[in-house]
């Protein structure tokens, strides 16, 4: 099982730089794979419905496409991670504003209390920052695992997925995959090293 290749990791200099070219479909697909789930998950954690979160995802990616030149040319915007959070929060606020007033919803539904979050209930900055950090780490790990998995033996990746991600006992994984328990541990150890390298690169280049 080979070590991770640095060139396979999207970097701030390479991936974000290539996003300036709207015709670079491969780079945009790479970026979408890395960040779409993050944006959508954060939006739902902030109180939006799945359909609203998908709209936030699409609008945020579109906003990135329109303004990526400004980010690259203006270092005062800070890290890409912080910049993407700002764009996502704006789109989330837009979704809350699109909802009808609470009074109208209560009248229409004849409910005494509406449990649907409103824009006034959006978490404060500190809460959202903590939530974004948690979603960011989760997304980075899932993306790192997927990237590592694309460059190893499919059977080894399946062993890793069953043991490390789905938390199957090593004996059950060994029986299911037709390998020994020792092989399960070896595959887990080797692939874990690759995943850690992927995480380090993603964090250093996209943070």
PEKACOR-V402139 format. One record per pair of residues at least 24 apart in sequence whose ideal C-beta (glycine too) atoms are under 6 Angstrom apart, sorted by the first residue. I is the first residue (numbers start at 1). J is the second residue. Records with the same first field share a line. If there is no record, write none. Layout:
I=J ; J
//
This chain:
1=152 ; 190
4=194 ; 197
9=201
11=205
12=205
19=68
20=69
34=143
37=139
38=135 ; 139
39=88
41=135
42=132 ; 135
43=92
45=131
46=92
47=117
48=95
52=95
56=91 ; 92 ; 95
59=91
60=87 ; 88 ; 91
63=87
79=207
80=206
81=207
85=132
140=199 ; 202
144=195 ; 198 ; 199 ; 202
145=195
147=198
148=194 ; 195 ; 198
156=187
159=184 ; 187
160=187 ; 188 ; 191
163=188
164=188
//
